Amino acid sequence: MKEIISGLSLLFIIQGVGGLINHLTNGGKSWFLVNYIDAFQGLEIVLDIVFIAVGGIIALATRKITSSKSDK
């Protein structure tokens, strides 16, 4: 289960960082999720930062859960 959650956090971080770089450099449409959802248009950079934050929070939560299980 930990591996799946870690993979999910990595996915969020990659989507956020890659999308942020893409939007700051005026890159074209690419495989970043924010580019393909019409409701997100105009909020791309904000949502990229949110993806990075969510990925970081998930990663930190995974580390905390792992360390608390090893303490027992």
C-alpha positions as CSV (number, residue, x, y, z in Angstrom):
1,M,0.0,0.0,0.0
2,K,2.9,2.4,0.8
3,E,4.3,1.9,-2.7
4,I,1.0,2.9,-4.3
5,I,0.6,6.0,-2.2
6,S,4.3,7.0,-2.8
7,G,3.6,6.5,-6.6
8,L,0.6,8.7,-6.3
9,S,2.6,11.5,-4.6
10,L,5.3,11.2,-7.2
11,L,2.6,11.5,-9.9
12,F,1.2,14.7,-8.3
13,I,4.7,16.2,-8.0
14,I,5.7,15.4,-11.6
15,Q,2.4,16.8,-12.9
16,G,2.9,20.0,-10.8
17,V,6.6,20.7,-11.5
18,G,6.4,19.7,-15.1
19,G,3.2,21.7,-15.7
20,L,4.7,24.7,-13.9
21,I,7.8,24.7,-16.0
22,N,5.6,24.2,-19.1
23,H,3.4,27.1,-18.3
24,L,6.2,29.5,-17.2
25,T,8.1,28.9,-20.4
26,N,4.9,29.3,-22.5
27,G,5.2,25.7,-23.7
28,G,2.5,24.3,-25.9
29,K,-0.1,21.6,-25.0
30,S,1.6,18.6,-23.6
31,W,0.8,15.6,-21.4
32,F,0.2,17.7,-18.3
33,L,-3.4,17.2,-16.9
34,V,-4.1,20.9,-16.3
35,N,-3.9,21.6,-20.1
36,Y,-6.8,19.3,-20.9
37,I,-9.5,20.3,-18.4
38,D,-11.4,23.3,-19.6
39,A,-12.5,24.3,-16.1
40,F,-8.8,24.8,-15.2
41,Q,-8.0,27.3,-18.0
42,G,-6.7,30.5,-16.6
43,L,-5.7,28.9,-13.3
44,E,-2.9,26.7,-14.7
45,I,0.0,28.0,-12.6
46,V,-2.1,28.0,-9.4
47,L,-3.2,24.4,-10.0
48,D,0.4,23.3,-10.7
49,I,1.4,24.7,-7.4
50,V,-1.5,22.9,-5.7
51,F,-0.5,19.7,-7.4
52,I,3.1,20.1,-6.0
53,A,1.7,20.9,-2.5
54,V,-0.7,17.9,-2.5
55,G,2.1,15.6,-3.7
56,G,4.4,16.9,-0.9
57,I,1.7,16.4,1.7
58,I,1.0,12.9,0.6
59,A,4.8,12.1,0.6
60,L,5.2,13.5,4.1
61,A,2.2,11.6,5.4
62,T,3.5,8.4,3.9
63,R,6.9,9.0,5.7
64,K,5.1,9.7,9.0
65,I,2.9,6.6,8.7
66,T,6.0,4.5,7.9
67,S,8.0,5.9,10.8
68,S,5.2,5.4,13.3
69,K,4.7,1.8,12.3
70,S,8.4,1.0,12.7
71,D,8.3,2.6,16.2
72,K,5.9,-0.1,17.4
